[in-house]
Amino acid sequence: MSISNIYNNGEYIDHNPSLHQEDSLYKMRYIQSFLEAIPWPSGPIRVLDVGGGAGIIGLFICEWFLERGLSIDFWAIDLSESMLSIQRSNNPHITQARLGDLEQLNGNSFDLALVIDVIEHVPEHHEFAEKLNNLTKYIIYNIPTEKNLLDIFRNFYMGGRYFPLQTKSLGHIHFFYSTTAKKFVRSHHELLRASFSHYAAHLLATDHPTYQAQRQHKFRLMELQFSAWIRRYMPFISPWLVQGSLFILAQRGQSS
């Protein structure tokens, strides 16, 4: 089965029924700091949301622009019609919804593309990034950094099954260190800002049933508490040690 099929056949939704809506506000806090750093034009802002999940982050971003008196032309593109239907239901500000890949957008241009938890799913991720570079001026990525000490140890403890299980349940086919995530972005765009997330603190503070269940396991709770402490007091080395992701603001660069 090809990776894209897990989105087309509903398998991804079966494995992730919430579509990670519980993480939307947490992610928006990082994205908002990037939005505030960009000198936006006065006219309509054209935004492209690539693989936008439940569409809640897209809704927050539309509201952010509208609250500042800026009009927005918001496009969503996804491989799954079911996903697009959910996004349209959750975000009434979507003006265009396209089914398919970035080839559907040839001839269009955008001020901003959102690539939130997407690049780790894309088989030809370098070609994908080059296409983005031709479509938009700014790009906001969120890239899970799943190559860290705790996850590498977890993979060893599980007899090498941890990363394959991530592929099966989440569709991740690329696994990044924080350094390789930045290297990937720099190879296609100009990296402007990067921020490593407080992921463990989010899991400890959020009342979603999935996270409550995780905290019921003593060793998982200890891991989250340790990870939150590392992220707070040792921020410079935390990407090497604990689970998280990199939020990255990039600008169109020279084509490679």
C-alpha positions, 0 to 999 in steps of 0.5 A: 500500500502506498503512503498516500493511500492511508489518507485516501482510504480513511486509514489515517482518520481511523488511527487518528480520529481527533485529527490532532485538534487537541493540539491546534491552539498549542501550535497556533501560539508558535505560528502567531509569533511568526505571523507577527514577524512578517510585514503583510501587504495591505491587500488581501492575503493569499494563504495556502494550507497544505494537508490542513488536518481538521482545519482548526489551525487554518480557522485560527489563522483566518481569524488572526488576519480578520481581527487585524482588519486584513482580508484573506483569500484562504485555499486548502489542498489535500489528498483526501476528500474526507479531510477537505470536507472536515476542513470546510466544515470547521473553517467557513473562511476557506475560499478554495478547496483543491483535491490533489497535489501541488500540481493543481496550483500551477499558475497561482501564487500565495503570500504564505503556505502552511506546512504543519506536520506535513513534510514527514509524510511526503515521499518526494519531499525535496521536490515538494519543497521546490514546488512550494518555493515557486508558489509562495513567498513565506512558508511556516513548517512544523516538523516533528523531531523524532530522532532524539535520545528518548525516541532512539532509546524507545526504538532500541527497547522495542526491538526496532519497531518504534519508527515502523509503527510511526509509519503505520499509524501516522504515515511518517516516512521521514524522521528528522533530527532538529539539525536535519530539519533545519538543513532540509528547509535551508536546502530549499528556502531562506530560514528566518526563524526556528523554535523548538516546541514545549511538547511535553509540557503541552501533554502534561497540561492538556485534558484530552482523553488521549493525553490523560491516558498517557499520564496514567502510565507511571513511566510515561508520566515520568518521561513527560515530566523529565522532558518538560524539565529538560526543555525548560532548563536546558533549551539548547540541548533539549532537541537532541534529548526529548520529543518535540517539533521545530516550528520554522518560518522560511522565505522563498529562496533561490531554486536549488 
